[in-house]
Amino acid sequence: MKTLRLDTPLEDAILARWERGEFTNEERIWAQRFRRTKEKPLDFTIYIDQMSRAGLPFSPPRTDAE
């Protein structure tokens, strides 16, 4: 069995920099935008519509017990 080895000096340098907590302004802006989009509540109506079209009825739970 042959082993494939890939050198990734750029990626290695970036990861090492991130591990030291060093980020570019562009990386900080991207991270802020990413977190902002992930903090929004999930709009699950798209999924419910697709389930309904597939014939799978679903009603979202209204309480923790449901």
N, C-alpha and C positions, 0 to 999 in steps of 0.2 A: 504494500500500500504506500503510495507516494503522499508526501505532506506538502501542502501548498502554504507558502509563507508570503504574506503581504506586509510590506513596510508602509506604515501610515504616519510619517513624521509630523505632518500638519495636524492631523487629528490628535495625535499623542500630545503635541504641544498645547493644543486648545484644551484638552481634558486636564492637563497638568495645571494650566492657568486657572481653569474653573475650580479645581480642587483647592487652589490657594485663595479663592474668592476674588479673583481678578477678572472683571468683565468689561467689555467695551460698552460705550454708550448705546450702540445699536443693539447689543445683546440685552441690555437692561430694558430698553424700550420694548423689544420683542417679548421679553418675559412679562412685563407689565400688561401688555395687550393680551397675551396668552392667559394670564391669571384672570383678567377681567372677563374674558369670554367664558372661562370655566367656572367662575363664581356665580354666573347667572343660573336661575332655576332651569331645569331641563324642560323644554317644551315637548311633552310627550304626545300631543295631539296627532302629530304625524304618524306615530307608531299605532295609536288607537285606530286611526282611519284605515291604515293598512291591514290591521287585524280584522276590522269590521268587513272590509272588502274580501278578505280571505274566509269569511264566515266564522270567525272566532270572536264571539261577544266578550267584551271586557268592560268593566266599570271600575274606575280608579278607586282605591280605598280612601275612605274619608277619616278613618281613625287608625290608631296603631293596632288595635285589635283586629280590624279587617285585614 
